[in-house]
Amino acid sequence: MVAATTGPGATCMVAVRYPSGHGATSAALATSQTADAGGRVAWTWRLSARRLGTALATVHCVQGAREGSGTAAFAIQERRSARSVRCQTAVVRQAAVG
């Protein structure tokens, strides 16, 4: 999951870059989100990365003539109990519009 905080009502998009350097192509990430009254937006998707390491999530938000971006790193790790991978939640602290 990628979560971000911005201005209430801002329209936001996300881009995820996997450790391989390739961008995530999930349809769930291709939709814009409108920030709720608390300025929160979030995206969830099925992880398609096969390479372990650090991925980057960048959230870009627009509110009228104002816009801003924020980036967070998150880890893609192998699960010990199964032959699968998991990732941490990426929290973009502020995708400030202003």
C-alpha positions in Angstrom: 0.0 0.0 0.0 1.1 3.6 -0.7 -0.5 6.2 1.5 0.0 10.0 1.4 -1.2 13.2 3.1 -2.0 16.3 1.2 -4.7 19.1 1.1 -8.3 18.0 1.4 -9.9 17.6 -2.0 -6.6 17.4 -3.9 -6.4 15.0 -6.8 -3.4 12.7 -6.6 -1.6 10.2 -8.8 1.0 7.6 -7.8 4.0 6.1 -9.6 5.9 3.1 -8.2 9.4 2.2 -9.4 10.6 -1.4 -8.5 14.2 -2.3 -7.5 14.7 -3.5 -11.1 14.1 0.0 -12.3 10.8 -0.8 -14.0 7.6 1.0 -13.2 4.6 -0.7 -11.7 1.9 -1.2 -14.3 -1.1 -2.3 -12.1 -4.4 -0.8 -13.1 -5.0 0.0 -9.4 -2.1 2.5 -9.5 -3.3 4.1 -12.8 -6.4 5.7 -11.1 -6.3 9.1 -9.5 -7.5 9.5 -5.9 -9.2 12.5 -4.4 -8.0 13.3 -0.9 -10.6 13.0 1.9 -11.4 15.7 4.4 -8.3 14.8 6.4 -6.1 15.0 3.2 -5.5 11.3 3.0 -5.1 9.2 -0.2 -4.1 5.5 -0.6 -3.5 2.9 -3.2 -3.2 -0.9 -2.9 -2.2 -3.3 -5.6 -0.9 -6.8 -6.1 2.9 -6.8 -6.1 4.5 -7.9 -9.4 8.1 -7.3 -8.6 10.4 -10.3 -8.5 13.6 -8.5 -7.5 14.1 -7.8 -3.8 15.3 -4.5 -2.6 14.2 -0.9 -2.3 11.3 0.5 -4.3 10.2 4.1 -4.6 6.7 5.5 -4.6 6.1 9.1 -5.7 2.7 10.8 -5.2 1.9 13.9 -7.2 -1.2 16.0 -6.2 -3.0 19.0 -7.8 -5.5 21.3 -6.2 -6.6 24.1 -8.5 -3.4 26.0 -9.6 -1.4 24.4 -6.7 0.6 21.2 -7.0 3.2 19.2 -5.1 4.9 15.8 -4.8 6.4 13.5 -2.2 8.5 10.3 -2.5 9.0 7.4 -0.1 11.1 4.3 -0.2 9.8 0.9 0.8 11.4 -2.6 1.0 10.4 -5.6 -1.0 11.5 -8.7 1.0 11.2 -12.4 0.7 8.8 -14.1 3.0 10.4 -16.8 5.2 7.3 -19.0 5.4 6.6 -19.2 1.7 8.3 -18.7 -1.6 6.7 -15.3 -2.1 7.6 -11.7 -1.6 6.1 -8.9 0.6 6.5 -5.2 0.8 6.3 -2.6 3.5 3.8 0.2 3.3 5.1 3.3 1.7 4.0 6.4 3.5 4.6 9.6 1.7 4.5 12.1 4.6 3.4 15.1 2.6 2.6 15.6 -1.0 2.1 19.3 -0.3 0.0 21.5 -2.6 0.9 25.1 -2.4 
